[in-house]
Amino acid sequence: MSKQPFAGIAADLIEDHLAAEVEIAGSEIWQQAAEDCVLARIKCLRLIGGLPRHKSPLHPDERIERLKALLHLWAKGCTCAVDEDLFADILNRHRPQPAFSS
């Protein structure tokens, strides 16, 4: 699978945000799109040993900054860049919740 689509998606997310001139932390739609991009990329990466899911959750501001930094790297063509803390945070928050039976 080509790595270029992720560079393009990341560039679109960064450009759309900058063009809209809105505060990134206040844009839940942008954050969801950025996290969806990261989740799609995780599915395509070969991660030896998996991700450290035991990592602490990120503060929302730190998560936004890490998303911006990673998307900038991907948009510039560095599509193999990995942020383990960010990946673990997103995976843990998007993990399906077990159904409780009563």
BELBELZI-V161398 format. One record per backbone hydrogen bond with DSSP energy under -1.0 kcal/mol. CO is the residue of the C=O (numbers start at 1). NH is the residue of the N-H. E is the energy in kcal/mol with one decimal. If there is no record, write none. Layout:
co: {CO CO}
nh: {NH NH}
e: {E E}
//
This chain:
co: {3 4 5 6 7 8 9 10 11 12 13 14 15 16 17 24 27 28 29 30 31 32 33 34 35 36 37 38 39 41 47 51 52 59 60 61 62 63 64 65 66 67 68 69 70 71 72 73 74 77 78 83 84 85 86 87 88 89 90}
nh: {7 8 9 10 11 12 13 14 15 16 17 18 19 20 21 27 31 32 33 34 35 36 37 38 39 40 41 42 43 45 50 53 55 63 64 65 66 67 68 69 70 71 72 73 74 75 76 78 77 79 81 87 88 89 90 91 92 93 94}
e: {-1.2 -2.5 -2.7 -2.6 -2.3 -2.5 -2.4 -2.4 -3.2 -2.9 -1.7 -2.4 -2.8 -1.8 -1.1 -1.5 -2.2 -2.4 -2.2 -2.7 -2.7 -2.4 -1.9 -2.1 -2.8 -2.3 -2.1 -2.6 -1.7 -1.0 -1.5 -1.6 -1.4 -2.7 -2.1 -2.2 -2.5 -2.5 -2.8 -2.4 -2.6 -2.8 -2.2 -2.1 -2.7 -2.8 -1.6 -2.5 -1.6 -1.7 -1.6 -3.0 -2.8 -2.2 -2.6 -2.9 -2.6 -2.0 -1.9}
//
